[in-house]
Amino acid sequence: MKHFTMKHQLPYYFSLCFVLLLLGAQAGFGQVTVNFVMSPRPSPYLSDWEQRHETAQLTVTNNDPYAETVIRIQASVSRNGEIVARTKQQSMPVLQLHRGQNTFIAVNIFPLAAVEFVGGIDKSAQRLGKLPEGNYSICVQLTDIETGAVIADAGCQSFLVLDVRPPQLIAPGIPATLWHDRERHEHATLDTRELAGPTIFQWLPATPVAETPRYIFRLFPVEPEQDPNTVTNSARPLYEMISLSPQLALTQIHGNGTGLAWNIQAIDGAGRPVGANNGMSETFYIPLSEENQIRSTFDAWVDLSDRHDHVPQKARYSTVAEFRASIARVESMSSGIKAYLDTLKNGQPNKRGRTEQLIAVARRILQKIDKGDIPGAVYDVFHFDSKTFSLISYIMKAEMAGDISSQRVTDIVSVIEVPPIPAQGFEPPLIPAVKIDTPKACVCNPKVKIRVTWTYIAPCGNYSRTTNGYAANNTLSNMSRGTMYKFTPEVSGCPHAGHWTSVVNAPAGASYGHSTGSDGSVTLLSESGGTYTVTFTWNCPCGPKASETFTINFK
């Protein structure tokens, strides 16, 4: 019999340990099961994936009764077999795998902030975070947070992005490409009788769409020998409005040239173009009969007779560029201001808790805007769902902590533009849909209303809808001190590009701040009781003025 000493046995022990370790690792893999489901027709905008829970769902079941672990998700999107977008490993959040079932949605699987575009997607699509039309597949894996090694493979799922056909115009008019064809004018010309009654603008809706889009209608005057396509691409429209249906009825159209041009753009609820060609239809040209050419003495086409309510109004949203510029101004005005991340039980900022610089908060919002995540940026600024820790609430908390004055609060907040997109919980102010910068005849019959655009209340600095809108008799009574209001004046009955002036009166010796925004609005924050008034005056360039006063009493 051959005897083995410990020296001979050591290699066998090491081999046995290695085999057991390997078997244990394989058993660990076997105790994690994954199931991945992807919508077959998701939104082409990756920012929508983060908000729509139905876009994707990854279920990970950890069957090991003794172990919890942390992982990162790695995902890649391919178009026609070529990878076009993928998550960056170190930018992905670390996720905890608890025992039992763990469910992750698209915001965990493919967050826009952690996505890099590769391959053949053009720069504009990358900037918008939008996938172009095509057949796609998305592949998902669970990886080790340190090494990046694959722990489990969830496989791949196919999905389709269809480029929506933009709206197609029906009537009135002819395709603008035929504007120089005089023979076609005979059947498309609008005469005096037709212009005096309702004119129906009709178009075929954008299709196919997952949700009903909105349509921006724009109308332009066309001067002699002007190409209507050039006009619609370079000039400002005389009139534009949003329609929820594929037709629009307008009355009393007056020409300001040899014809009119119009087109339609389809947008979604976030204000983004829907479909090919940036959601734009072709342009139609409407020739006008000779007796209607240059018939009006002012640059407008709607009936602006004796009633102010004949001037249509539209909701005012900022542009993305204006919104970004306003947040950049907030960043530049926020030097040295702390953002308090913790609150006390009474809602006041915890001065001993965590803080960061307000500049950092503003910069994160700017980064979202630059990546095309406009809904996310709007949410971070306003929190219209009344949750705390919005950009505005951070500014208010700094004042509650005694770091800045109420005047500095209103100076900063007043520069923030209204959202560039519709947002749930926010009702935008109204402005005249027709704007005439250089009136040839005065058709202004102004009437002023004052809207409480938004309200942020102490002690948390949260958004409140309670007093927003139009107050009875333009009066609010027994309001709480420390509440910040934005009052926005609205004018109807005047299409001319006038301007606002305002006067704020406060009790003697009152502690308060007030500032005026670029749209003529007034932001007011009072730390003292008493009665305040805000008077707005609309100044029309051709003479007429109109004023209205809002009264607010703080208890």
VEXMIBA-843816 format. One record per residue (C-alpha): x, y, z; residue in three letters. Coordinates in Angstrom, 1 decimal, padded with zeros to 4 digits. Layout:
BEGIN
REC      xx      yy      zz  banu
REC       X       Y       Z   ALA
...
//
This chain:
BEGIN
REC      xx      yy      zz  banu
REC   000.0   000.0   000.0   MET
REC   001.2   003.4  -000.9   LYS
REC   000.9   006.1   001.8   HIS
REC   000.5   009.8   001.1   PHE
REC   002.0   012.4   003.3   THR
REC   000.5   015.9   003.8   MET
REC   003.0   017.2   001.3   LYS
REC   001.5   014.8  -001.3   HIS
REC  -002.0   015.6  -000.3   GLN
REC  -001.9   019.5  -000.6   LEU
REC  -002.3   019.6  -004.3   PRO
REC  -005.4   017.5  -004.0   TYR
REC  -006.9   019.8  -001.4   TYR
REC  -006.3   022.8  -003.6   PHE
REC  -007.8   021.0  -006.6   SER
REC  -010.8   020.0  -004.5   LEU
REC  -011.3   023.5  -003.2   CYS
REC  -011.1   024.9  -006.7   PHE
REC  -013.8   022.5  -008.0   VAL
REC  -016.1   023.3  -005.1   LEU
REC  -015.6   027.0  -005.6   LEU
REC  -016.4   026.6  -009.3   LEU
REC  -019.5   024.5  -008.5   LEU
REC  -020.6   027.1  -006.0   GLY
REC  -020.3   029.9  -008.6   ALA
REC  -022.3   027.9  -011.1   GLN
REC  -025.0   027.2  -008.5   ALA
REC  -025.2   030.9  -007.8   GLY
REC  -025.9   031.7  -011.5   PHE
REC  -028.5   029.0  -011.5   GLY
REC  -030.4   030.6  -008.6   GLN
REC  -031.0   033.8  -010.5   VAL
REC  -033.7   033.7  -013.1   THR
REC  -034.6   036.7  -015.4   VAL
REC  -037.6   037.6  -017.6   ASN
REC  -037.5   040.6  -019.9   PHE
REC  -040.5   042.1  -021.7   VAL
REC  -040.4   045.0  -024.2   MET
REC  -043.2   046.9  -025.8   SER
REC  -043.4   046.1  -029.5   PRO
REC  -044.2   049.7  -030.4   ARG
REC  -042.5   052.1  -027.9   PRO
REC  -042.1   055.8  -028.3   SER
REC  -039.2   056.8  -030.4   PRO
REC  -038.1   059.3  -027.7   TYR
REC  -035.9   057.6  -025.1   LEU
REC  -037.0   060.2  -022.5   SER
REC  -040.6   058.7  -022.8   ASP
REC  -039.3   055.3  -021.9   TRP
REC  -038.4   056.6  -018.4   GLU
REC  -041.9   057.9  -017.8   GLN
REC  -043.9   055.1  -019.3   ARG
REC  -043.7   052.0  -017.1   HIS
REC  -045.2   049.8  -019.8   GLU
REC  -042.2   050.4  -022.2   THR
REC  -040.1   047.7  -020.6   ALA
REC  -040.0   045.4  -017.6   GLN
REC  -037.2   043.2  -016.3   LEU
REC  -038.1   040.7  -013.6   THR
REC  -035.1   039.2  -011.7   VAL
REC  -035.8   036.4  -009.2   THR
REC  -033.1   035.7  -006.6   ASN
REC  -033.8   032.2  -005.4   ASN
REC  -030.9   032.0  -003.0   ASP
REC  -032.4   032.2   000.5   PRO
REC  -029.2   033.4   002.0   TYR
REC  -027.7   035.9  -000.4   ALA
REC  -028.4   039.4  -001.5   GLU
REC  -026.2   041.1  -004.1   THR
REC  -025.7   044.3  -006.1   VAL
REC  -025.6   044.5  -009.9   ILE
REC  -025.6   046.8  -012.8   ARG
REC  -027.8   046.4  -015.9   ILE
REC  -026.1   046.5  -019.3   GLN
REC  -028.3   047.2  -022.3   ALA
REC  -027.8   047.8  -026.0   SER
REC  -030.2   048.7  -028.8   VAL
REC  -029.5   047.5  -032.4   SER
REC  -031.1   048.6  -035.6   ARG
REC  -031.0   046.2  -038.5   ASN
REC  -028.4   044.2  -036.6   GLY
REC  -026.1   047.1  -035.9   GLU
REC  -025.7   048.5  -032.4   ILE
REC  -026.8   052.2  -032.4   VAL
REC  -027.2   052.9  -028.7   ALA
REC  -026.0   051.4  -025.4   ARG
REC  -025.7   052.1  -021.8   THR
REC  -022.3   053.2  -020.3   LYS
REC  -021.3   050.7  -017.6   GLN
REC  -020.0   053.2  -015.1   GLN
REC  -022.9   055.6  -015.6   SER
REC  -025.5   053.0  -014.8   MET
REC  -027.0   052.9  -011.2   PRO
REC  -026.0   050.1  -008.8   VAL
REC  -029.1   048.1  -008.1   LEU
REC  -029.8   045.8  -005.1   GLN
REC  -031.0   042.3  -005.8   LEU
REC  -033.1   041.3  -002.8   HIS
REC  -034.2   037.7  -002.1   ARG
REC  -037.2   036.8  -004.1   GLY
REC  -038.6   038.9  -007.0   GLN
REC  -037.1   042.2  -008.1   ASN
REC  -038.8   044.3  -010.8   THR
REC  -037.0   047.0  -012.9   PHE
REC  -038.6   049.3  -015.5   ILE
REC  -037.2   051.2  -018.4   ALA
REC  -035.8   054.0  -016.3   VAL
REC  -033.5   051.4  -014.6   ASN
REC  -032.8   049.5  -017.8   ILE
REC  -032.1   052.2  -020.3   PHE
REC  -031.9   055.7  -018.6   PRO
REC  -031.3   058.4  -021.2   LEU
REC  -028.6   060.1  -019.0   ALA
REC  -026.5   056.9  -019.2   ALA
REC  -026.9   056.2  -023.0   VAL
REC  -024.4   056.7  -025.7   GLU
REC  -025.2   056.7  -029.4   PHE
REC  -023.0   054.8  -031.8   VAL
REC  -023.2   053.7  -035.4   GLY
REC  -025.4   055.3  -038.0   GLY
REC  -027.8   057.5  -036.0   ILE
REC  -027.5   061.1  -037.2   ASP
REC  -026.6   063.9  -034.8   LYS
REC  -030.0   065.6  -034.7   SER
REC  -031.6   062.3  -033.6   ALA
REC  -028.9   061.9  -031.0   GLN
REC  -029.5   065.4  -029.7   ARG
REC  -033.2   064.7  -029.3   LEU
REC  -032.7   061.3  -027.9   GLY
REC  -034.9   059.9  -030.6   LYS
REC  -034.7   056.6  -032.5   LEU
REC  -035.4   056.9  -036.3   PRO
REC  -037.7   054.6  -038.1   GLU
REC  -036.6   050.9  -038.3   GLY
REC  -036.6   047.4  -036.9   ASN
REC  -034.8   047.2  -033.5   TYR
REC  -033.8   044.8  -030.8   SER
REC  -032.8   045.5  -027.3   ILE
REC  -030.5   043.1  -025.4   CYS
REC  -030.2   043.2  -021.6   VAL
REC  -027.7   041.6  -019.2   GLN
REC  -026.9   041.7  -015.5   LEU
REC  -023.3   042.5  -014.8   THR
REC  -020.9   042.6  -011.9   ASP
REC  -020.5   046.1  -010.6   ILE
REC  -016.7   045.8  -010.3   GLU
REC  -015.6   043.7  -013.3   THR
REC  -018.4   044.2  -015.7   GLY
REC  -018.6   040.4  -016.1   ALA
REC  -022.0   039.1  -017.2   VAL
REC  -023.9   037.5  -014.3   ILE
REC  -027.1   036.6  -016.1   ALA
REC  -028.4   037.2  -019.7   ASP
REC  -032.0   038.4  -020.1   ALA
REC  -031.8   037.9  -023.8   GLY
REC  -033.1   040.2  -026.6   CYS
REC  -036.5   041.5  -027.5   GLN
REC  -037.6   043.0  -030.9   SER
REC  -039.5   046.2  -031.3   PHE
REC  -040.5   048.6  -034.2   LEU
REC  -040.3   052.3  -034.6   VAL
REC  -042.5   053.6  -037.4   LEU
REC  -041.9   057.1  -038.8   ASP
REC  -045.3   058.8  -038.6   VAL
REC  -046.6   060.3  -041.9   ARG
REC  -047.0   064.0  -041.2   PRO
REC  -050.4   065.8  -041.8   PRO
REC  -051.6   066.1  -045.4   GLN
REC  -053.4   069.2  -046.4   LEU
REC  -056.8   069.0  -048.2   ILE
REC  -058.2   072.5  -048.6   ALA
REC  -058.3   075.4  -049.2   PRO
REC  -055.5   076.2  -051.7   GLY
REC  -053.1   074.4  -053.9   ILE
REC  -049.6   072.9  -053.2   PRO
REC  -047.2   075.8  -052.9   ALA
REC  -044.9   074.1  -055.4   THR
REC  -047.6   075.1  -058.0   LEU
REC  -047.9   078.8  -056.9   TRP
REC  -046.5   080.1  -060.2   HIS
REC  -049.0   078.0  -062.3   ASP
REC  -051.6   080.8  -063.0   ARG
REC  -054.1   078.3  -064.6   GLU
REC  -054.5   076.5  -061.3   ARG
REC  -055.3   079.8  -059.5   HIS
REC  -058.7   079.9  -061.1   GLU
REC  -060.0   077.0  -059.1   HIS
REC  -058.3   077.9  -055.8   ALA
REC  -058.8   081.7  -055.6   THR
REC  -061.0   082.9  -052.6   LEU
REC  -063.3   085.8  -053.6   ASP
REC  -065.0   088.4  -051.4   THR
REC  -068.1   086.3  -050.6   ARG
REC  -066.0   083.3  -049.5   GLU
REC  -063.7   085.4  -047.4   LEU
REC  -066.6   087.0  -045.6   ALA
REC  -067.9   083.7  -044.3   GLY
REC  -066.2   080.9  -042.4   PRO
REC  -063.3   079.4  -044.2   THR
REC  -062.7   075.7  -043.3   ILE
REC  -059.1   074.5  -043.3   PHE
REC  -058.9   070.7  -043.5   GLN
REC  -056.1   068.2  -043.4   TRP
REC  -055.6   064.5  -043.0   LEU
REC  -054.2   063.6  -039.5   PRO
REC  -050.7   062.3  -038.9   ALA
REC  -050.7   058.5  -038.9   THR
REC  -050.0   055.9  -037.5   PRO
REC  -049.8   057.3  -034.0   VAL
REC  -050.0   055.7  -030.5   ALA
REC  -051.7   058.8  -029.1   GLU
REC  -053.6   061.6  -030.7   THR
REC  -051.3   064.5  -031.6   PRO
REC  -052.0   068.2  -031.5   ARG
REC  -051.7   070.3  -034.6   TYR
REC  -050.1   073.8  -034.9   ILE
REC  -051.9   075.8  -037.6   PHE
REC  -049.9   078.7  -039.1   ARG
REC  -051.0   081.3  -041.7   LEU
REC  -048.7   083.7  -043.6   PHE
REC  -049.3   086.6  -046.0   PRO
REC  -047.7   086.2  -049.4   VAL
REC  -046.6   089.3  -051.3   GLU
REC  -046.4   089.6  -055.1   PRO
REC  -043.8   087.2  -056.6   GLU
REC  -042.9   085.6  -053.3   GLN
REC  -042.5   081.9  -053.2   ASP
REC  -044.9   080.6  -050.4   PRO
REC  -042.4   077.9  -049.4   ASN
REC  -039.8   080.6  -048.8   THR
REC  -042.3   082.6  -046.8   VAL
REC  -043.3   079.8  -044.5   THR
REC  -039.7   078.8  -043.9   ASN
REC  -038.4   082.2  -043.0   SER
REC  -041.2   084.6  -042.0   ALA
REC  -043.2   084.9  -038.8   ARG
REC  -046.8   083.8  -039.2   PRO
REC  -049.5   086.3  -038.8   LEU
REC  -051.4   083.8  -036.8   TYR
REC  -050.9   080.4  -035.2   GLU
REC  -052.9   078.2  -032.9   MET
REC  -053.2   074.7  -031.7   ILE
REC  -056.0   072.5  -032.9   SER
REC  -057.0   069.1  -031.4   LEU
REC  -058.8   068.0  -034.5   SER
REC  -057.8   068.0  -038.2   PRO
REC  -059.8   071.0  -039.2   GLN
REC  -060.3   074.7  -038.3   LEU
REC  -062.9   077.3  -039.1   ALA
REC  -061.9   080.9  -039.5   LEU
REC  -064.0   083.9  -040.4   THR
REC  -063.4   087.3  -042.0   GLN
REC  -060.1   086.7  -043.6   ILE
REC  -058.4   089.7  -045.1   HIS
REC  -055.4   089.5  -047.4   GLY
REC  -052.3   091.5  -047.1   ASN
REC  -050.8   090.7  -050.5   GLY
REC  -051.6   088.5  -053.5   THR
REC  -052.3   085.4  -051.4   GLY
REC  -052.0   083.4  -048.2   LEU
REC  -049.9   080.4  -047.3   ALA
REC  -050.6   077.9  -044.5   TRP
REC  -049.3   074.6  -043.1   ASN
REC  -049.7   072.3  -040.2   ILE
REC  -047.2   070.8  -037.8   GLN
REC  -048.1   067.7  -035.6   ALA
REC  -046.7   067.7  -032.1   ILE
REC  -047.2   065.4  -029.1   ASP
REC  -048.3   066.3  -025.6   GLY
REC  -044.7   067.3  -024.7   ALA
REC  -044.5   069.7  -027.7   GLY
REC  -042.2   067.6  -029.7   ARG
REC  -042.7   067.0  -033.5   PRO
REC  -044.5   063.9  -034.5   VAL
REC  -043.5   062.2  -037.7   GLY
REC  -041.2   062.7  -040.7   ALA
REC  -040.2   066.2  -041.8   ASN
REC  -040.2   067.4  -038.2   ASN
REC  -044.0   066.8  -038.2   GLY
REC  -044.5   069.4  -040.9   MET
REC  -047.1   069.1  -043.7   SER
REC  -046.4   070.6  -047.1   GLU
REC  -047.4   074.2  -047.6   THR
REC  -050.6   075.3  -049.4   PHE
REC  -051.0   078.5  -051.3   TYR
REC  -054.3   080.4  -051.4   ILE
REC  -054.5   083.0  -054.2   PRO
REC  -056.8   086.0  -053.4   LEU
REC  -059.1   087.7  -055.9   SER
REC  -057.9   091.1  -057.0   GLU
REC  -060.5   093.0  -055.0   GLU
REC  -059.2   091.3  -051.8   ASN
REC  -055.5   091.9  -052.4   GLN
REC  -054.1   094.4  -050.0   ILE
REC  -057.7   095.1  -048.9   ARG
REC  -056.9   095.7  -045.3   SER
REC  -055.0   098.7  -043.9   THR
REC  -053.3   096.6  -041.2   PHE
REC  -051.2   093.5  -041.2   ASP
REC  -053.8   091.1  -039.8   ALA
REC  -056.4   088.8  -041.4   TRP
REC  -058.9   088.2  -038.7   VAL
REC  -062.0   090.4  -038.1   ASP
REC  -060.9   093.0  -035.5   LEU
REC  -064.0   095.2  -035.5   SER
REC  -065.7   096.5  -032.4   ASP
REC  -065.4   093.5  -030.0   ARG
REC  -062.3   092.7  -028.1   HIS
REC  -063.1   089.0  -027.9   ASP
REC  -062.8   088.7  -031.7   HIS
REC  -059.0   088.6  -031.2   VAL
REC  -058.2   084.9  -030.6   PRO
REC  -055.9   083.9  -027.8   GLN
REC  -053.5   081.0  -027.3   LYS
REC  -051.6   079.5  -024.4   ALA
REC  -048.2   081.0  -023.8   ARG
REC  -045.3   078.5  -023.5   TYR
REC  -041.7   079.5  -023.7   SER
REC  -039.4   078.0  -026.4   THR
REC  -036.8   075.5  -025.3   VAL
REC  -034.1   078.0  -026.0   ALA
REC  -035.8   080.6  -023.8   GLU
REC  -036.4   078.1  -021.0   PHE
REC  -032.7   077.0  -021.1   ARG
REC  -031.5   080.6  -021.1   ALA
REC  -033.6   081.4  -018.0   SER
REC  -032.1   078.4  -016.1   ILE
REC  -028.7   079.5  -017.2   ALA
REC  -029.4   082.9  -015.6   ARG
REC  -030.5   081.2  -012.4   VAL
REC  -027.2   079.3  -012.4   GLU
REC  -025.3   082.6  -012.8   SER
REC  -027.3   084.3  -010.0   MET
REC  -027.0   081.4  -007.5   SER
REC  -023.3   081.8  -006.5   SER
REC  -022.9   080.9  -002.8   GLY
REC  -026.4   079.7  -002.2   ILE
REC  -026.9   076.4  -000.5   LYS
REC  -029.6   073.9  -001.5   ALA
REC  -030.8   072.2   001.7   TYR
REC  -031.4   068.5   001.1   LEU
REC  -032.9   067.7   004.5   ASP
REC  -035.9   069.1   006.3   THR
REC  -037.0   069.2   009.9   LEU
REC  -040.4   067.7   011.0   LYS
REC  -042.0   071.2   010.7   ASN
REC  -040.9   071.4   007.1   GLY
REC  -038.2   074.0   007.6   GLN
REC  -034.7   073.3   006.2   PRO
REC  -032.4   071.4   008.4   ASN
REC  -029.4   073.7   008.7   LYS
REC  -027.3   070.8   010.1   ARG
REC  -028.3   068.4   007.4   GLY
REC  -026.9   067.7   004.0   ARG
REC  -026.4   070.5   001.5   THR
REC  -025.1   071.1  -001.9   GLU
REC  -024.6   074.3  -004.0   GLN
REC  -027.7   075.5  -005.8   LEU
REC  -025.5   076.0  -008.9   ILE
REC  -025.1   072.2  -009.0   ALA
REC  -028.8   071.8  -009.1   VAL
REC  -029.2   074.3  -011.9   ALA
REC  -026.4   072.6  -013.9   ARG
REC  -028.1   069.2  -013.7   ARG
REC  -031.2   070.8  -015.1   ILE
REC  -029.3   072.3  -017.9   LEU
REC  -027.7   068.9  -018.7   GLN
REC  -031.2   067.4  -019.0   LYS
REC  -032.2   070.2  -021.4   ILE
REC  -029.1   069.6  -023.5   ASP
REC  -029.8   065.9  -023.6   LYS
REC  -033.4   066.5  -024.8   GLY
REC  -035.1   065.5  -021.5   ASP
REC  -037.3   068.5  -021.5   ILE
REC  -040.1   066.9  -019.3   PRO
REC  -037.5   065.9  -016.7   GLY
REC  -036.0   069.4  -016.7   ALA
REC  -039.4   071.0  -016.3   VAL
REC  -040.3   068.7  -013.4   TYR
REC  -037.0   069.4  -011.6   ASP
REC  -037.6   073.2  -011.8   VAL
REC  -041.3   073.3  -010.8   PHE
REC  -042.6   070.0  -009.3   HIS
REC  -046.1   070.8  -010.3   PHE
REC  -047.1   067.6  -008.4   ASP
REC  -046.5   069.6  -005.2   SER
REC  -043.6   067.4  -004.1   LYS
REC  -040.7   069.1  -002.4   THR
REC  -037.1   069.7  -003.5   PHE
REC  -037.8   071.5  -006.8   SER
REC  -035.4   074.2  -007.9   LEU
REC  -037.8   076.8  -006.7   ILE
REC  -038.3   075.2  -003.4   SER
REC  -034.5   075.0  -002.8   TYR
REC  -034.4   078.8  -003.5   ILE
REC  -037.2   079.4  -001.0   MET
REC  -035.6   077.1   001.6   LYS
REC  -032.4   079.2   001.4   ALA
REC  -034.5   082.3   002.4   GLU
REC  -036.2   080.3   005.3   MET
REC  -032.7   079.4   006.5   ALA
REC  -031.7   083.1   006.6   GLY
REC  -029.1   082.7   003.9   ASP
REC  -030.7   085.1   001.4   ILE
REC  -033.4   087.8   001.4   SER
REC  -036.9   087.6   000.1   SER
REC  -035.8   090.2  -002.6   GLN
REC  -033.1   087.9  -003.8   ARG
REC  -035.6   085.0  -004.0   VAL
REC  -037.9   087.0  -006.2   THR
REC  -035.0   088.3  -008.3   ASP
REC  -034.0   084.7  -009.1   ILE
REC  -037.4   083.1  -009.5   VAL
REC  -038.7   085.9  -011.7   SER
REC  -036.3   085.1  -014.5   VAL
REC  -037.6   081.5  -014.7   ILE
REC  -039.6   081.2  -017.9   GLU
REC  -042.9   079.3  -018.1   VAL
REC  -042.4   075.7  -019.3   PRO
REC  -041.8   075.1  -023.0   PRO
REC  -044.2   072.2  -023.0   ILE
REC  -047.6   071.4  -021.4   PRO
REC  -047.3   070.0  -017.9   ALA
REC  -049.9   068.4  -015.7   GLN
REC  -050.9   070.6  -012.8   GLY
REC  -049.9   073.9  -014.7   PHE
REC  -052.3   076.1  -016.6   GLU
REC  -050.4   078.6  -018.8   PRO
REC  -051.2   082.2  -019.2   PRO
REC  -053.0   083.4  -022.4   LEU
REC  -051.7   085.8  -025.0   ILE
REC  -053.2   087.2  -028.3   PRO
REC  -052.7   084.7  -031.1   ALA
REC  -052.3   087.6  -033.6   VAL
REC  -049.3   089.9  -033.2   LYS
REC  -048.8   093.1  -035.3   ILE
REC  -045.5   094.7  -034.6   ASP
REC  -046.0   097.8  -036.9   THR
REC  -049.7   098.7  -037.0   PRO
REC  -050.9   100.7  -039.9   LYS
REC  -054.3   101.3  -038.2   ALA
REC  -055.2   101.1  -034.6   CYS
REC  -057.6   098.2  -033.9   VAL
REC  -056.8   097.9  -030.2   CYS
REC  -059.7   097.6  -027.7   ASN
REC  -057.7   096.1  -024.7   PRO
REC  -059.1   094.4  -021.7   LYS
REC  -056.8   093.2  -018.9   VAL
REC  -057.1   090.1  -016.6   LYS
REC  -054.7   089.0  -014.0   ILE
REC  -053.8   085.4  -013.5   ARG
REC  -052.1   083.8  -010.5   VAL
REC  -049.7   081.7  -012.5   THR
REC  -048.1   079.7  -009.7   TRP
REC  -047.9   079.7  -005.9   THR
REC  -045.2   078.2  -003.7   TYR
REC  -046.0   077.9   000.0   ILE
REC  -044.0   077.7   003.2   ALA
REC  -042.6   075.9   005.1   PRO
REC  -041.5   073.4   002.4   CYS
REC  -041.5   075.7  -000.6   GLY
REC  -043.9   073.3  -002.4   ASN
REC  -046.1   074.2  -005.4   TYR
REC  -049.7   074.8  -004.6   SER
REC  -052.7   075.0  -007.0   ARG
REC  -055.2   076.2  -004.5   THR
REC  -055.2   079.9  -005.4   THR
REC  -054.0   079.6  -009.0   ASN
REC  -056.1   081.0  -011.9   GLY
REC  -058.4   084.1  -011.7   TYR
REC  -059.4   085.3  -008.3   ALA
REC  -062.9   086.7  -007.7   ALA
REC  -062.7   090.5  -007.9   ASN
REC  -058.9   090.2  -008.3   ASN
REC  -058.6   089.7  -004.5   THR
REC  -057.1   087.2  -002.2   LEU
REC  -057.6   087.6   001.6   SER
REC  -056.0   086.1   004.7   ASN
REC  -053.1   084.5   002.8   MET
REC  -050.1   083.1   004.7   SER
REC  -047.0   085.1   004.9   ARG
REC  -043.9   083.4   003.4   GLY
REC  -046.0   082.3   000.3   THR
REC  -044.6   083.3  -003.1   MET
REC  -047.0   084.3  -005.9   TYR
REC  -046.4   084.9  -009.6   LYS
REC  -049.0   087.3  -011.1   PHE
REC  -049.2   087.4  -014.9   THR
REC  -051.2   090.0  -016.7   PRO
REC  -053.2   089.0  -019.8   GLU
REC  -054.5   091.3  -022.5   VAL
REC  -057.4   090.5  -024.9   SER
REC  -058.8   092.6  -027.7   GLY
REC  -055.4   094.0  -028.8   CYS
REC  -053.3   092.4  -031.5   PRO
REC  -050.6   095.0  -031.4   HIS
REC  -047.2   094.3  -029.9   ALA
REC  -047.5   096.6  -026.8   GLY
REC  -045.8   096.4  -023.5   HIS
REC  -046.6   096.0  -019.8   TRP
REC  -045.8   098.3  -016.9   THR
REC  -046.6   097.5  -013.2   SER
REC  -046.6   099.1  -009.8   VAL
REC  -046.5   097.3  -006.4   VAL
REC  -047.7   099.0  -003.3   ASN
REC  -046.9   097.5   000.2   ALA
REC  -047.6   098.5   003.8   PRO
REC  -045.2   100.9   005.3   ALA
REC  -042.1   099.2   006.7   GLY
REC  -043.1   095.8   005.2   ALA
REC  -040.5   093.1   004.7   SER
REC  -041.0   091.7   001.2   TYR
REC  -039.5   091.1  -002.2   GLY
REC  -040.9   091.7  -005.7   HIS
REC  -039.5   091.4  -009.2   SER
REC  -040.7   091.8  -012.7   THR
REC  -040.3   089.0  -015.4   GLY
REC  -039.6   089.4  -019.1   SER
REC  -043.3   088.8  -019.8   ASP
REC  -044.4   091.6  -017.5   GLY
REC  -045.3   089.3  -014.6   SER
REC  -044.6   090.1  -011.0   VAL
REC  -043.3   087.7  -008.5   THR
REC  -044.1   088.6  -004.9   LEU
REC  -042.9   087.1  -001.6   LEU
REC  -044.0   088.8   001.7   SER
REC  -042.6   088.2   005.1   GLU
REC  -045.0   090.8   006.6   SER
REC  -048.7   091.0   007.1   GLY
REC  -051.0   093.6   005.6   GLY
REC  -052.5   094.5   002.2   THR
REC  -050.5   094.6  -001.0   TYR
REC  -051.6   095.7  -004.5   THR
REC  -050.2   095.0  -007.9   VAL
REC  -051.4   097.2  -010.8   THR
REC  -050.7   096.2  -014.4   PHE
REC  -051.1   098.5  -017.3   THR
REC  -051.1   097.5  -021.0   TRP
REC  -049.6   100.1  -023.2   ASN
REC  -050.6   099.8  -026.9   CYS
REC  -048.2   101.4  -029.4   PRO
REC  -051.1   103.1  -031.1   CYS
REC  -052.4   104.8  -028.0   GLY
REC  -055.0   102.9  -025.9   PRO
REC  -054.2   101.8  -022.4   LYS
REC  -055.9   099.5  -020.0   ALA
REC  -055.1   098.8  -016.3   SER
REC  -056.2   096.3  -013.7   GLU
REC  -055.2   095.9  -010.0   THR
REC  -054.8   092.8  -007.9   PHE
REC  -055.2   093.0  -004.1   THR
REC  -053.7   090.4  -001.7   ILE
REC  -053.9   090.5   002.1   ASN
REC  -051.5   088.6   004.3   PHE
REC  -052.6   087.7   007.8   LYS
//
